[in-house]
């Protein structure tokens, strides 16, 4: 008999194309999910049955003054500020992210409560918007229905910010 050496392993072709495809899938999965993982915080969160401003929207409503020139270039542009019929400070806003989203928020004990949301032209998110889009009719109507007196002027708005957006009735 002829002696054989160690058992010969069958040769397996290296399938580099399969490994390359797997690597490409992993890279693609990372690229697809990365924006969701690393995205900026949402501008609103659900609280109970309503929405409350969060993140950049909360900071804009709390800190920005409509009369400040930097407001025009901010991610969230603050519009009209006023005292509502129930004594809360309310402010309009427009997202400058291309979505055309506008809204009305009123200050409550737990932050800025979103009372009305609308798109600049009534179209769904992502639709083409012009830079000079006007405040949507729904927001204008909500302001007219809830405003007590006149909108705040620059001095009154600065004073309201300094007080933490608490009206005299709420400060008691």
N, C-alpha and C positions, 0 to 999 in steps of 0.2 A: 504494500500500500504506500501510496504517496502521502507524506505528512503535509498537512495544511497549516498555514500560519494562523494568526488570529482571524477570527471571522471577519470577512470583508463586509463593510457597511455599504448598503446600496447607495449609490450617489444620488443626491437630491439636488435638482437644479435650484439655484438661488433665484428666487422670483423677486428681483429688485423692483419690478413694476408694481407688484402688489404692495410691497412695503412703502413705496413712494406714494401710491394712492392712499394708503392708510395715513401716512404722515400729512398729506394734503388735506384729508378730511379733518384731522385734528386741528390743523392750522385754521381751516375754514370755520370749524366750530368755535374756536377761540375768537376769531374776528367777528362772528355773528353775535356771540353772547357778551363780548367785552363792553359794548355800549350799555347794555342792560345792567351789568355789574358796576360799571364805573360812572353811570349817568349822574347828573346833578340832581339834588333832591327835588321832589315834586313841589310845585308852587301851592298846592292845596291838598288837604287831607279830609277824609270823611270823619265827621264826629256826630254821632247820633244819626239823625235823619238829614243833616245838612253838611255843608262844606265850610271849612275854616282855612284861612290863609296860612301858608306854611313856607318855610325857606325864604327864597328871594322875594316872593310876593309879600310875605309878612314884614320883612325888613323894609321893603319899599313903602308899604302903607304906614308903617310906624315911624320911619326916619325921613323919607323924602318930602320935600315941599314942592308943591306944584309951581311955585314962583321961582324956584332955583333953576338957573340955566342948565345945570347938569341933568335935570329931570328929563329934558328933551332927548338926551342920548342914552338914557338908562335902559336896562333890559325890560323893566316894567315902568311905564310912564304913568304917573299919578295925575289925575285930572281935577275934577271939582271936589272940594271938601265942604261939608255943611253939617248942620245939626238937624237930625231927623225929628219928626213929630213926637217920637217917644223919648227924645232927649239924648240919643246916641250920636256920636260923630260918625259920619259916613263919608266914603271917598270912592270916586270912580277910578278905574285903572285900565290900561291897555298893555297887553304883552307885546313886546317888540321883537318877537322871535319868528315872525313870518306867519304865525297861525291866525292872526286877526282876532284873537280872543280879547274880549273886553268884559268888564264886570263892575259890580257895585258891592262894596263891603262896608259893614257897619261894625263899630267897635263894641264888643260885649265883654262880659266878665272873663271869658275864656279866650279872648283874642278877636281877630277880625273875622266876623261871620260873613260869608259870601251870600248875598241875598239874590243877586241876578247875574247871570252869565249869558253872553251872546257873541256871535262872530260878527265882524265888521259889516259884512254884507249878507248875513244870514246863511252863508254857505258853510259846508263842512270844513274841518281842519285840513290844511294843506292846499286849499284853493288859493288862487292868485289874489293877492291884496296889493293895493297901491299904498305908498308911504303916507299919503294924505287921507287915508280912510277916516271917515267921520265916526263919531260915537254911534253905535247901533241904536235904533229906535227903541228897543226894549230897555236899554239902559237909561236913555233920556226919559222915557215914560216912568220908570221906577224912581228916578230922582225927583221928577215933578210930583209924583204921588206921595213921596215920603218927606220932602224937604219942609222944614219949618223956617220961615224967614228967607234970608238971602244966603248965597254961598259965602264961605269965609274969604276974607281978603288975605293978603300975604301976612299981615301983622297978626290977625286972629288965628291963622293957620299955624304960625310959629309958636304962638302962645298955647295952642291946643297940643302941639307936639311936646312942648316943655312940660305940660301937665300930665303927660302920658296918655293923652286922648281921653281923659276923664272929664266929663262935664261937671259943672258945679253940683248938680243934683246927685251925681254918682260919687262925688268926693265926700259926701256926708256920711 
